[in-house]
């Protein structure tokens, strides 16, 4: 008789009694025993299978075919059983059975080569059936990093007795002998045999299997793929690595963690924006930021306000609104082939954010409290020998003191008396605590509560979070409240639906002004070496007017700023999505999804009454800078048809065909005014002059796309994608573009069967993508292909329209970017060592640039598609587990990136394209053909043929008269080293990151030299400086004063260019986990995790005096590398407590 895998023991609808089932077991074993012994060597005991929505009967049939094991059961037990999704390779029978019976009312028992399926016993029957155990053991199964693993199979070797771990990774077994060996297995992890040896309690760590077909990665459009079949670079960071030592902007937590990813924040206060560059500087025009996608919904990551050379504040970006506690993982799609399915907006890469979801089981409540304190770091190393004054003399009058408060060109400090701006006398002695005294310690308290659970039909997770921050600048801070909902429902066996909603209410109080503009609270950092900033407190007089403290009316008294200025920002945002998926068969499905990202912003900015620079001739003062409201939304509508099918044995294909319709729209209304009629009444009707503004932008992109993947016997894969985009912002005859990609992988280790090489894969890809024309919602570039005008304030009551000074270009088309990538992934010594290597070559053509045109045309500039840029790079990821025991583990991760960037073409004449500057600096940044971009462009000294500095008739250095490039503001080499140690319930994790090869254009360097604070300026204070040669070549004999000499040096600007290299101890966490066993009989608690945390703790190495090498007042590429009068860097300490309740 030909055996079959499933025995239908009784007619449909009838069930066996427990006694009958025992008899069937015995008969089945006796009958089949001889035949099974004879054929045992023919079959493998490891199972490989991939299928979606398959019946248990099919799974049991596969087990029988591949292993020879028979499955006996009452057919009625499995007829109505839930269908399962399995994706396993070389998995044990126990792993497969545990996976497919998880959350089913069934259990199994293996006797010889027979698997018996029975109804799962209730607690009562188990208690009756169990004999009093001689030994009871308890344990916990965790990952390498200490996270619990639920659903792990725990079997007693040589027996059919076993159990599975609960949601906290814990298990219990009774009746265990001292010499018992446990066989521990779970899909996606390596199998472990553990000898009990008389112990009754232990923690066992499972190693993740190498990236084989068992590992699934999330790719573009949320499509899951087997990691071994992916032909491009993908990196994933767990959400747990972002929530303990957290940043108020979750994107900054990625710093130093991903090869190829460079993350840089602005020193603009909490929840400020982040500059995120993948694989170097990819574009001269698009800003360089990757696309962020939350659960399949692209979100707007634009900045809503940023500082520039004339001042301003950083109001944060889109990703700064996301609550870190809701993040399950962040997946970085680095290559163009990885992100091509998102089309134009993903030309700079994609970061996929997967939020936490519920799962089947009883409700789980999780509460997390994170409390940290920010402390300003004093990076200054000023001279404290010479004090306030000019030309070697200290001031003798109040007026003289006011005009020299920010100059340290006075006499040597000797403790004598000095008259200050207020007419009072103070000691002429060093004062070094201005930064410490002016900035406070800024606390941030975050409370998050979540409830999750579900049933066979519905799973859910709901979370609430409140983050309350008080910045280091007095009277400033951020409050962010979030509500997050994830709901997944199964309407039928074929139809499932999902709902995601994330609501954010963020209120920013007094965002600090930055850079070179009035209202900046950071100007005390350049006070003379003897001046105590507290003498200027509270910053206003009895009328409430500003107390002027310096020689420049536009340098506002910082105490007046923190007391009186208003710069509030409010944002309410809803990120939501609803999707439905219908499975026609196990291999064919249709999915529809609608994503909606809606923002409502409000800006209220006031220059208060009494601000010194704002007075008019009538004695009225202050400005109603703006009261703006903005409504911005993005709507995405997607439809996807998916196929996962076997063509012939060994050859499979996955295909996706889809369409996307995207709409972006923004509308902003603003009012402003100058000089308040009634002092301190800040309303629009109380101004002398009144202005208003209105802005509107809308664009649409219609797209169609496909993805097609072939795999042969799980070791050879080939994939291709294509996307067709049509832009509403381009001329009708030039508005479409097709962007293809192709990628492949070869899992060569599956053919070698090496004991040393655990896993080996080669991958390669080629892709061509386009760049989204004109970017943001309020960017008027959306209308630069036709004539448009803006509404003016009017003349004599008659409305006016203002035409743009940019000539429309009807021939514009999207720029294109091509990239070739090759790489390999290797694992050695049973995954103890690993390497992921990649090389890429990337070229961008037809960048949209501004070109100067003749004024005779009636315009000053035009946009042309003439720019071109090249990027080449190497990315390295190394992993190692140097030491491991049952109680202790040490894991190391090292990532390294080398980027080679080159500007190939700018405008039609290849002119330098200027980017940013800082007003007092005689220097800029610019894109320069043949150089990496952007370059620091500064003046150098004029030199003779021997390299000697030429001086003028006053003995002062002479400029060369032309700005020259000094190096790129972006690093050529960067990365990080992470160490993780776990010992029993303890953990220690620290991250060191580094940055090499970039230059900084430093306003701090300029100011400290120009004003006499820099230690460089000590030389020649008493004797003057006689150096250099004359234009005729003879040695200089004219002595210049130190003040004149160093002020000339600062103005030439070469000296203002600094080296940006650094190594930092970025993050440290020390944690302890109280498991259920430790908590004992404490009700409700199932686990508590305690952590001490720190961020930005130590700058191990730097070459930039008096500043933090990462200091920056803006995150845009335009102002990258330009430093000056931003908030000081902060060091963060605190603790995190995570509690789970059942």
Secondary structure, DSSP 8 states (H G I E B T S, - for coil): ----SEEE-S-TT----HHHHHHHHHHHHHHHHHHHHHHGGGS-SEEEEEEEEE-HHHHHHHHHHHH--EEEE-HHHHHTS--EEEEEEEEEHHHHHHHHHTTSSEEEEEETTEEEEEE---HHHHHHH----S-EEEEEEE-TTS-B-TT-EEEETTSS-EEE--TTSEEEEES--TT-EEEEE-TTB--EEEE-TT-SEEEEE--B--SSTT-EEE-GGG-EEEGGG--S-EEEEETHHHHSS--SSGGGGGTTTSTTEEEEE-SSSTT--EEEEESS---SSS----EEEETTEEE----S---BTTB-B----GGGGS-GGGEEEEEEE-SHHHHGGGGGGGTT-EEEEEE----SEEEEEEEEEEEEEEEE--------SB-SBBTTB---SHHHHHHTTT-B-S-B--S-EEE-TTS-EEE-S----HHHHHS--EEEEEEEEEEEEE-SSEEEEEEEEEEEEE-SSTT-EEEEEEEEEEEEEESSSSEEEEEEEEEEEEEEES--B-SSSTT-TTGGGG--TT--GGGGTTSB-TTS-B---SS-TTS--HHHHHHH-EEEEEEEEEEEEEEEEEESSSSEEEEEEEEEEEEEEEEEEEE-TT-GGG--TTS---EEEEEEEEEEEEEEEEEEEEEEEEEETTEEEEEEEEEEEEEEEEEEEEEEEEEESSTT---GGGEEEEEEEEEEEEEEEEEEEEEEEEEETTTEEEEEEEEEEEETTS-TTS-EEEEEEEEEEE-THHHH--SSEEEEEEEEEEEEEE--TT-STT-GGGGTTS--EEE---BTTB--EEE-SEE--TT----EEEEEEEEEEEEETTTTEEEEEEEEEEEEEEEEEEEE--GGGT-SEEEEEEEEEEEEEEEEEEEEEEEE-SSEEEEEEEEEEEEEEEEEE-STT---EE----TT-SEEEEE-TTS-SSEEEEEEE-B-TT--BBB-TTS-B-EEEEEEEEEESS-SEEEEEEEEEEETTEEEEEEEEEEES-EEEEHHHHHHHHTT-SGGGGTTTTT-B--SB-TTSSB----B-HHHHHHHHHHH-GGGEEE--EEEEEEEEEEEEE-HHHHTT-SSEEEEEEEEEEEEEEEEEE--TTS-TT--S--SGGGTTEE-S----EEEEEEEEEEEE-
